[in-house]
Amino acid sequence: MKRESNGSAELKVGQQFPLTIKRLGINGEGVGYFKKKVVFVPGALPGEEVVVEATKVHPKFSEGRVKNIRKRSEHRVKPPCTIYEQCGGCQLQHLAYDQQLKEKRDIVIQALERHTRLNVDQLEIRPTIGMENPWHYRNKSQFQLGLKKGKMIAGLYGLDSHHLVPISECIVQHSATNKTTQTVKQILEDFGITVYHERKRTGDVRTIVTRTGFETGEVQVVLVTAKENLPRKQLIAEEIKKRLPEVTSVIQNVNKAKTSVIFGDDTKLLAGNTVIQEVLGDISFELSARAFFQLNPIQTVKLYDEVKKAAQLTGREKVVDAYCGVGTIGMWIAEGAGEIRGMDVIKESIADAKKNAKKHGIENAHYVTGTAEHWLPKWTNEGFKPDVVIVDPPRTGCDRTFLDTIKQVKPKRFVYVSCNPSTLAKDLQYLAKDYRVEYIQPVDMFPQTAHVECVSQLVLKMSN
């Protein structure tokens, strides 16, 4: 043991060594072991034998880059994107799509093995639901502006760098957002608009944000500026609508802060409507510039259908849509519920949820501002005991107080929608005494990336 420990300590930055890749990590990197210490290698695939150069050495793990592939995976493919390795927005374009789906299921299994004491072999973890066409699926782009050889460029910052990679055609973006961004960039150049310089804090426009309705074809453009004064802004808005008739909303958002956050607090309408329309199934939504909406509408329908299946509604159940946002999930399942109550801490979201429910004639849904920790016990004390609770938390997972409330209120079914397998696993372990995990259904919302969404059905144990 002592000799091996010394050998492990000898690994230094720049050193090259052979490595067999065992699996994919949660960020899409290859994972192998050198002298019993884990090594993360971006771009390497399970089953490959590679020569790695160490780039970072930590006490518990190391990072490296591929210098040579001695044995290639049969699932390795040529990435179709010409700037795939510089951009960093996608991590798995070099892996065949059917295998991406299998590896994403494995990422869920790894999280459960690492963070729970559940018998993973006995859990029903279903095959990942993928896309027929895993390209051009994103309905929104946020491209930073910069200068290259005196010309305006729009793109994304490279992986782990502050180098702006120009992108003229992103193949995971809807074609309308690509076309719109490039045309708007050209219009800004034509009007002599300057690019914001982060260090000097000079210039006009920071970011071009574009969102399209897949079903309606409507497009929204948001120009994020560093100050309120944008030269010739009305002429620019008119030119955008002239060259791009599909653009029905032109917005200016002012962000004066020195920050990497895209949006500021001040939003102004320049032309058209303040919102664009989008349709999921039979439900239409109004999307304002800063409203949250799923980025992959095609898979969102599949995801919400899985929520509906997991809820197992018969028309009589009392349902709580915790942290409901604008009420999307609740509206999707409303027809099968006796009563739906939703809450969110953002009062604007609750206002939108009420408006959306009214617009669609959904009379069995009621929305309030506040936390589930406040409302659930209050409702229970008043005699409203939910049969089903649905939650779709941020990447950080559920608040511990919320989970304690679930344990206290004890709904028969708890449907957990998660975008982070690690926090999902930790929360499942916390609920394990009271709830049985019936099944976990992974859904691929972001093909070509390492992200995986899950719908988990939890059932109250009979002893409770």
Secondary structure, DSSP 4 states (H G I P E B T S, - for coil): -HHHHHHHHT--TT-EEEEEEEEE-TTS-EEEEETTEEEEETT--TT-EEEEEEEEE-SSEEEEEEEEEEE--TTB---S-TTHHHH-S-S-TTB-HHHHHHHHHHHHHHHHHHH--S-GGGS-BPPPB--SS-SS-B-EEEEEEEEETTEEEEEEEPTTS-PEEE-S--TTB-HHHHHHHHHHHHHHHHTTPPBPBTTTTB-SEEEEEEEE-TTT--EEEEEEESSS--TTHHHHHHHHHHH-TTEEEEEEEE--SSSS-S--SEEEEEEE-SEEEEEETTEEEEEETT----S-HHHHHHHHHHHHHHHT--S--EEEEET-TTTHHHHHHGGG-SEEEEEES-HHHHHHHHHHHHHTT--SEEEEES-HHHHHHHHHHTT---SEEEE---TT---HHHHHHHHHH--SEEEEEES-HHHHHHHHHHHTTTEEEEEEEEE-SSTTSS--EEEEEEEE-TT-
